[in-house]
Amino acid sequence: MQPDRIRLRINPKNVSVPAGFADLYVDKDGKIAVETSGGKVGSPTTGLKPSDVGLGNVDNTSDANKPVSTAQQTALNAKVNLAGNASISGVKTFTGNASFGVKVLTFGTSIAWDLATGNLATVTLTGNATLANPTNVTPGTYIVRVTQDAVGAKTLAYGTNFKFPGGTAPVLSTVANAVDILTFINFGGTQLYLVAQKQFA
């Protein structure tokens, strides 16, 4: 080893670097360098290969491409994605509150509802309209709050997939700002079984 290096070591005897260790020092030009037990010298970041410091199995695989263990992958496969649609089987116990967002439906003569956006919705009637057959229907319960505008007297018809008790579609409350709740259930297929609770005050 060269005498013109300032060695940052506990052992001041300037002995050879032991196997499995590296020696960090400042050279005569004031640059930080590393010397390994094999006598190889370089900068801490660019001058040495992983094998020079006993890390021959290290590569530059990105974090995104690093493999996980079989146990880790098995645990990940058992998780449910928070985004998108997912099916959960078996009995599950939830200790917290399950909160559903409310979709504000855009008013039009034909009111569309993509059920993939949520189970709860609200719409204000500013004219006569039809609640169209929803899209992306899956088994479940869906609720929409229908509010009359400040004038009232607006009517709502229904798409052909909606079915009603006794075969008669409900007539909404017509007074200004009236609130009715429509609940429908799908058990699979296209049929939507709807009931109305009217004139909330």
ABEGO torsion letter per residue (X at the ends): XBAABBBBBABAAGBBBBBGBBBBBBBAAGBBBBBBAAGBBBBAAAABBAAAAGAAABBABBAAABBBBAAAAAAAAABBBABEBBBBBEBBBBABBBBBBBBBBBBBABBBBBAAAEABBBBBBABBBBBBBBBGBBBEBBBBBBBBBAAEGBBBBBBAABBBBGGBBBBBBABBGBBBBBBBBBAEEABBBBBBBBGBX
